[in-house]
Amino acid sequence: MYRPARSVDLRPKRVSVVSTYPPTRCGIGRFTHSLLRAWTGCAPATELSVARILDPTIPTGGDGREVDLLFDPASAVARRAAAQHLSHLDAVIVQHEFGIFGPDDGIGVVDLVTRIKAPVMTAVHTVRSEPSERQRAIIEELSRLGSLIVLSDVAREQLLHVHNVDPSNVFVIPHGSAWLPRPAQLPLQRRRLITWGLLGPGKGIERALRAVAELDLDPAVTYDIVGQTHPNVLARHGQSYRRSLESLADALGIADRVNFIDRYVSDDELEQMVGDADLVVVPYDNDEQVCSGVLTDAIAAGKPVVATAFPHARDLARYGCVITAPHDPRAIADAVDRLLGDDDAYDLARQSAVRLAETLRWTEVAGAYQDLVHAGAQAVVA
C-alpha cells in the first residue's frame, strides 16, 4: 500500500475515470462502477465522471448520469477530443487493459494520455511476466506520463521486475468488493461448489468438471457454474462451447450434479448464490493473472477458495484462505477434499477469508483512490 505525502491538497476535486462501463458487461466496467459508487459515498464533495470507452457490440444510450463522454479509443480524432475534454479536470484515472483501447495492444492509450494536460494515474489490470516489446513500451510510457496503480502486491513485484519504471511511482490499491461474509454456521456436510463469470475457453471449467468426477465424498458434491457465454465467444461460435461442457459433464457421469446457469445474474443474486455455496473454485488456465475480481469477491464473501496457481491466488494463499493446485484435475480434487472433508481445515480457511475481507471493502479502496488524488499522486511506498 502507500501513504500520502505530508502536503495534501484537501480542496474538492473533479475526477474522471476512463474505462469501459455499464451497459458494457465486463470486469473492468463492473470494477469502475463499483469504485465510483463507493467513492461518491465516502467523498461526496468530489465531482466524479466517466469517459466511457465505446464498445462496438453495445448500442449507445442507457448510460448513467456519471457518463459525460463516450469515445472510440481506436479513432485518433476521438482521442484528441477526449483528451481536450479531460484536460480541464483536476485528475484523470485510466483503467488499463491491453484489449480495450483498440488494435495493436491498445497502443492508442499512449496517444490519449500524452494529450491530457491534467494529472493522470493509470490502474494497470494486467501485468505480464513476458510482455511483448509493444506491451512493454506502453506500460513504461504510461509510467513516464503519470503514476501507475496495481491491484496486488504480486502485481507490483512483477511490474517492477519486467519494466523499467520508477518504483516510487507505482502504488498498490487492491480490487474491492461490496460483498460481506455471512455469520458462521454450525458444522454441516459441506458439498456445494461454485464458479462464476462469463463463460469461455481459458476459464478451466473442463478441468474443474473432471475434478468433480474424481471426488468420492458422501453425499456427493454439487457444482454451480454461473454466467452467460462471453459475448465474443457467442458471436463467433454460438453456444458450441457451452454445449461441449454440458457433453463433458454427461460423459463424466456428473450431469445430475452440475448446474449450468446461463443467464445474466445481478450482483445481489450472485452474492446470494455464493453465500449459499461452501467453496469457490477458480480453475483458470491463465498463469499470468495478478488480480482476479472473482477471487476478491470470494474472499470478501468469507469463502475458502481452491484455485489454480496463478499469481493472485498464490499471493492470497499465504493468508490461509486459498489453496492453490496445479493444472491437474486430481490435484484440484485433492484440495477440495482437504477442505470439505475436514471441519477444522475448512473453519481455519473461512476465518482467514473473513479477516482478509475487511481490507477489501469498496469504501476502503475508494478512500485510497481519494487519498492518492488529493496527494497529487506524490506519495511514497510504505
Phi, psi and omega in degrees: 000188182220164170236139181296154174295161186294328179273104185238128178276115185261009177293152176304146183240153171251117187233135174241144176249123178268118190192163158294160187197152176306138021277358173297130180259099176206166185298319182289323176297318178295319177304309184295319179299315180293319179299313182293323179296317179290320182297318178299323180289323185267345180216069185297341180284341179284129178272109185253140177215170181234132167260100189277129176287127182293130174254113184297344180273353183246125177300147176290157183104164179081011181281152176286170181298335182288342179278110180247006178205135175232123185215157178263111184290347178278349181262122178298322179295316179295322178297318179297317179295319179296316180297321178297318179296316185285338184293344182272001183266173179275333179199150177231132177247121180259122173273114188253130170216139186300336186267002188249356182250029175096190186289174177057050180062021179069037183295343177300340179297328179294317177299317179300307184294324178302325184275347181280125183272346177277160174301136183240135171238130183249121175273114186265110184274340178232126176238110184274142177284334178226072182291154171290168180299321179292317178298319178297317181296322180298310182295318182292326178288322176297325176294321179293329184272349181180193180274157175247140174243130173242164193256005177200161178298320181293330176294319179295316179300316182291320180297316180291332181288323188253352183237149175269085180227159180283118182302328181287355182254011183239118186244145179257117170231116189291162169298144180255174176209145176266357184281157181231146176291146172279157175301150179298142179247167177298152179303131179230172172282104186273120185218002188261118177256153178213142170226144179215165180131166178300133189272131177183168178304146179102346180277350176076019183297324178303317180296319180293321178298317178295326177294318178300320179294335180282338186288143181229062179254151180232116000291165184287156178285155168245157187221115176264128176244105193253126173143148176286162173295138180305134184302326178292319177295318181297318182294326184270323190232004183063217182261019183298324180293314178300318180297325179294324177291319178297321178294323178295315178301321179294316181295329180279352179079024182238013185302328181285350181248000181248128183244107176273118181253096188261074177197165175291131180241124179295161178301320181295317180291321179295319177300321178296317179298316180293321177299327179283339181280166179256330187211136178261134178247125180236087191262037189304147171286328188296121177269004188252352192291113182265353173206131179235120176296325177298315180296319178299312180296322179299314179294319180299328178280358179077026183257134169298153185228140165248125185220153168293163195273056172282162191305316182295322178295317178297323180297317182280340180299333181293343177274346177097000183263351180234134169252125178262151182219154174296170179283065186215126183303321181295319179294321177294317178299320179297320180293319177298315180298323180299324181272315184285336182266002184221106183301320182295315179297319179296314183295322178297317179294320179296316180297324177295319178296317181298319178296315182292330182303331182300329183275355187253008178296139179301330178297321177294317181294314180298321177298324178293319175297317179299316179298319182294319177297316182290335176278000180065026181064011176268084183231165178241145181286132180284000000 
